[in-house]
Amino acid sequence: MADHKHGTMDTTVQENTYSGFMTFVTRFCIAMVFLAVFLAVFAT
């Protein structure tokens, strides 16, 4: 079994994926707030 040293794993792919996910979620939430405001102002 190979010796594992804690903290030596390259996590750049995971960090980039998480960063992209958080960017998507943030932009999606902002878009939903604008949609809700738009509907509140112009609907009915």
Secondary structure, DSSP 8 states (H G I E B T S, - for coil): -----TT-S--HHHHHHHHHHHHHHHHHHHHHHHHHHHHHHH--
